[in-house]
Amino acid sequence: MVESVNATPTAQPTPVFILVGPQMGENIGACARVMGNFGIPEMRIVNPRDGWPNEKADAMSAGSPVLKNAQLFDSLSDAVADCQVLYASTGTPRNMVKPTVTAREACSRARAEIAAGQKVGILFGAEKSGLDNDQITIADAVLALPVDPEFSSLNLAMACGVIAHEWRAGDPPPEGFKPVEDRASQAELEGLYTHLHDELDRSGFFYPPEKTPLMMQNLINLFARASATVQEVRTMRGVIKALALGRGKARVERDG
């Protein structure tokens, strides 16, 4: 091992992503960026072709802490020495007697394995040739993405991104994306429907009168599908009121 820096700890243990013989610094940086996006902090790099540290990797990482904490290794055996479980990502069938799983299956299994205290690594091969058979042989399972067999080669960072996404796929959305206001209650919606009915009735909208229930049903269905918030209901009632007052004002001006 050439260099070893502890990755930033996270509340939830994650797999370690191991880049074996990556070629371009830009791809290493892009991998670090997407790993940071999805909260996977530990990257290990085995024999990068263009040397290390790498300015192009730094630029492409957009300041990702994953790159700053990356570990550099001389050999794959050193890089995986503390791992109990390994998944080898590849887009090429190898005709090995070895389980093959999708990224979703691998991440589901990895969660259980990590919860049991095991260190899980996911291997990624070089951009040009991927992992060789000897590197895949040491893995517990092959991780294969459901790509088109006629065009199966993924960019290294794209492969990292797909698997990183699957690791987080079951998590809830970030706090900042939650609704800022609760949905309106049925009582608030009923107040809107009554207000709308009364003003439409007053304006002569319901014609012929016997179609009033069906017309209101259509309007209520429209608002029910909208999943309106409290503020949206208040705004809509303000619109109805403004239109009603405007109608009266126009009538006065016309009759005057």
VMD Tcl script that draws the C-alpha trace (Angstrom):
set ca {
  {0.00 0.00 0.00}
  {1.35 3.41 -0.96}
  {-0.97 5.70 0.96}
  {-3.79 5.16 3.43}
  {-6.11 7.88 4.66}
  {-9.16 7.14 6.78}
  {-12.41 7.93 5.04}
  {-14.82 10.31 6.69}
  {-17.09 8.25 8.98}
  {-20.83 8.25 8.33}
  {-23.78 7.28 10.49}
  {-24.57 4.36 8.21}
  {-21.75 2.02 7.10}
  {-21.54 1.64 3.34}
  {-19.70 -0.53 0.85}
  {-16.24 0.53 -0.24}
  {-15.81 1.22 -3.97}
  {-12.51 -0.15 -5.31}
  {-11.28 1.19 -8.66}
  {-8.82 -1.32 -10.13}
  {-6.33 0.18 -12.59}
  {-8.40 3.25 -13.53}
  {-6.95 5.10 -16.49}
  {-8.21 8.68 -16.60}
  {-8.04 11.09 -13.69}
  {-11.27 12.67 -14.90}
  {-13.12 9.38 -14.39}
  {-11.70 8.91 -10.91}
  {-12.83 12.43 -10.01}
  {-16.29 11.84 -11.45}
  {-16.58 8.62 -9.43}
  {-15.64 10.51 -6.27}
  {-18.22 13.17 -7.06}
  {-21.13 10.76 -7.50}
  {-20.05 8.73 -4.47}
  {-20.17 11.93 -2.44}
  {-23.61 12.70 -3.87}
  {-24.96 9.42 -2.54}
  {-23.05 9.35 0.72}
  {-20.59 6.56 -0.01}
  {-17.37 7.91 1.52}
  {-14.75 5.22 1.01}
  {-12.88 4.94 -2.30}
  {-9.83 2.77 -2.85}
  {-7.68 3.19 -5.95}
  {-5.39 0.45 -7.24}
  {-2.54 1.45 -9.56}
  {-4.07 4.41 -11.43}
  {-2.49 4.65 -14.88}
  {-1.81 8.38 -14.80}
  {-0.31 8.50 -11.31}
  {-1.44 9.98 -8.03}
  {-2.29 12.63 -6.94}
  {-3.98 13.72 -10.14}
  {-4.97 17.29 -10.96}
  {-7.66 16.26 -13.44}
  {-9.27 14.03 -10.80}
  {-9.28 16.95 -8.37}
  {-10.94 19.24 -10.90}
  {-13.59 16.69 -11.88}
  {-14.48 15.79 -8.30}
  {-15.93 19.27 -7.65}
  {-14.46 19.23 -4.16}
  {-15.88 15.85 -3.17}
  {-14.52 14.77 0.23}
  {-14.44 11.22 -1.13}
  {-11.44 12.05 -3.31}
  {-9.64 13.85 -0.50}
  {-9.98 10.74 1.67}
  {-9.25 8.19 -1.06}
  {-6.82 5.37 -0.32}
  {-4.12 4.40 -2.82}
  {-2.87 0.79 -3.15}
  {-0.13 -0.99 -5.08}
  {-2.11 -4.23 -5.46}
  {-5.66 -5.48 -5.45}
  {-4.83 -8.01 -2.74}
  {-3.80 -5.18 -0.40}
  {-6.87 -3.14 -1.31}
  {-9.30 -5.95 -0.39}
  {-7.37 -7.48 2.51}
  {-9.91 -6.40 5.15}
  {-13.02 -7.23 3.07}
  {-15.14 -10.28 3.85}
  {-17.45 -9.87 0.84}
  {-16.60 -8.73 -2.69}
  {-18.82 -7.97 -5.69}
  {-17.17 -7.67 -9.11}
  {-18.96 -5.31 -11.50}
  {-18.66 -6.28 -15.14}
  {-20.59 -5.95 -18.37}
  {-19.02 -9.00 -20.01}
  {-20.12 -12.61 -19.29}
  {-17.17 -14.70 -18.02}
  {-18.74 -18.18 -17.96}
  {-17.72 -18.68 -14.35}
  {-19.56 -20.77 -11.81}
  {-20.35 -17.76 -9.68}
  {-23.61 -16.09 -8.56}
  {-24.66 -13.12 -10.67}
  {-26.72 -10.32 -9.14}
  {-28.06 -6.96 -10.24}
  {-26.99 -3.75 -8.50}
  {-30.26 -3.73 -6.57}
  {-29.79 -7.31 -5.41}
  {-26.15 -6.68 -4.53}
  {-27.01 -3.59 -2.48}
  {-29.80 -5.43 -0.67}
  {-27.41 -8.24 0.21}
  {-24.69 -5.76 1.16}
  {-26.97 -4.02 3.64}
  {-27.52 -7.30 5.47}
  {-23.83 -8.21 5.27}
  {-22.71 -4.83 6.59}
  {-25.32 -5.00 9.36}
  {-23.74 -8.32 10.34}
  {-20.39 -6.57 10.73}
  {-18.81 -7.58 7.43}
  {-16.72 -5.30 5.22}
  {-18.17 -5.21 1.69}
  {-16.23 -4.09 -1.36}
  {-17.42 -3.48 -4.92}
  {-14.78 -3.82 -7.62}
  {-14.71 -1.67 -10.76}
  {-12.33 -2.39 -13.64}
  {-10.30 -0.13 -15.90}
  {-12.15 1.87 -18.54}
  {-10.71 0.03 -21.53}
  {-10.86 -3.60 -20.45}
  {-12.77 -3.84 -17.18}
  {-11.82 -6.43 -14.58}
  {-9.80 -9.42 -15.76}
  {-10.77 -12.99 -14.92}
  {-8.28 -13.29 -12.05}
  {-9.72 -10.16 -10.44}
  {-13.27 -11.45 -10.82}
  {-12.32 -14.87 -9.47}
  {-11.71 -13.52 -5.95}
  {-15.21 -12.01 -5.79}
  {-18.14 -13.70 -4.09}
  {-20.51 -12.68 -6.87}
  {-20.62 -10.91 -10.21}
  {-22.59 -7.66 -10.29}
  {-24.13 -7.16 -13.74}
  {-26.26 -4.19 -14.76}
  {-29.23 -4.77 -17.11}
  {-27.66 -2.93 -20.04}
  {-28.32 -3.52 -23.72}
  {-26.02 -6.38 -24.78}
  {-25.43 -4.62 -28.08}
  {-23.98 -1.60 -26.25}
  {-22.99 -2.77 -22.80}
  {-19.87 -0.71 -22.04}
  {-20.52 1.88 -19.32}
  {-18.27 4.78 -18.44}
  {-16.56 4.07 -15.10}
  {-18.25 6.97 -13.33}
  {-21.63 6.00 -14.76}
  {-21.26 2.49 -13.37}
  {-20.33 3.92 -9.98}
  {-23.31 6.26 -10.17}
  {-25.83 3.53 -10.96}
  {-24.66 1.35 -8.09}
  {-24.38 4.30 -5.69}
  {-27.97 5.23 -6.55}
  {-29.16 1.69 -5.89}
  {-27.48 1.81 -2.49}
  {-29.62 4.83 -1.57}
  {-32.72 3.92 -3.61}
  {-34.81 2.94 -0.59}
  {-34.00 6.06 1.43}
  {-36.57 8.86 1.87}
  {-36.07 12.13 -0.03}
  {-33.91 14.80 1.64}
  {-35.52 16.92 4.35}
  {-35.53 20.02 2.18}
  {-37.76 18.33 -0.42}
  {-40.58 17.49 1.98}
  {-43.82 19.47 1.54}
  {-43.61 22.80 3.33}
  {-47.28 22.58 4.26}
  {-49.68 19.77 5.04}
  {-52.48 18.87 2.70}
  {-55.82 20.51 3.30}
  {-58.24 18.64 5.54}
  {-61.58 17.37 4.31}
  {-63.31 20.09 6.33}
  {-61.28 22.77 4.55}
  {-62.02 21.20 1.18}
  {-65.72 21.00 1.99}
  {-65.63 24.73 2.76}
  {-64.10 25.33 -0.67}
  {-66.71 23.17 -2.40}
  {-69.57 24.94 -0.65}
  {-68.14 28.36 -1.46}
  {-67.65 27.38 -5.11}
  {-71.15 25.87 -5.36}
  {-72.82 28.95 -3.86}
  {-71.07 31.41 -6.15}
  {-71.62 29.29 -9.26}
  {-75.27 28.90 -8.37}
  {-75.59 32.63 -7.83}
  {-74.03 33.31 -11.24}
  {-76.42 30.93 -13.05}
  {-73.66 28.48 -13.98}
  {-75.74 25.38 -13.20}
  {-77.97 24.96 -16.21}
  {-80.07 23.00 -16.54}
  {-80.50 22.79 -12.74}
  {-80.92 19.01 -12.72}
  {-77.28 18.66 -13.83}
  {-76.00 20.50 -10.76}
  {-74.94 17.33 -8.82}
  {-72.96 15.94 -11.78}
  {-71.27 19.26 -12.50}
  {-70.25 19.65 -8.86}
  {-69.03 16.07 -8.81}
  {-66.72 16.83 -11.73}
  {-65.36 19.92 -10.00}
  {-64.82 18.10 -6.70}
  {-62.97 15.29 -8.50}
  {-60.69 17.89 -10.06}
  {-59.76 19.41 -6.70}
  {-59.46 16.01 -4.99}
  {-56.89 14.88 -7.57}
  {-54.88 18.05 -6.98}
  {-54.06 17.11 -3.35}
  {-54.35 20.79 -2.46}
  {-52.52 22.27 0.52}
  {-54.11 24.53 3.11}
  {-52.63 27.60 1.44}
  {-53.81 26.51 -2.01}
  {-57.38 26.14 -0.71}
  {-57.21 29.60 0.83}
  {-55.88 31.03 -2.43}
  {-58.64 29.35 -4.42}
  {-61.29 30.73 -2.11}
  {-59.75 34.17 -2.54}
  {-59.98 33.74 -6.31}
  {-63.67 32.78 -6.06}
  {-64.36 35.76 -3.85}
  {-62.53 38.16 -6.16}
  {-64.41 36.88 -9.20}
  {-67.72 37.21 -7.36}
  {-66.97 40.78 -6.29}
  {-65.71 41.63 -9.74}
  {-68.92 40.31 -11.26}
  {-70.98 42.51 -8.96}
  {-68.80 45.55 -9.69}
  {-69.15 45.04 -13.43}
  {-72.92 44.73 -13.10}
  {-73.14 47.99 -11.16}
  {-71.02 49.78 -13.74}
  {-73.07 48.35 -16.60}
  {-76.43 49.12 -15.05}
  {-75.29 52.59 -13.96}
}
mol new
graphics top color blue
foreach p $ca { graphics top sphere $p radius 0.5 }
foreach p [lrange $ca 0 end-1] q [lrange $ca 1 end] { graphics top cylinder $p $q radius 0.2 }
display resetview
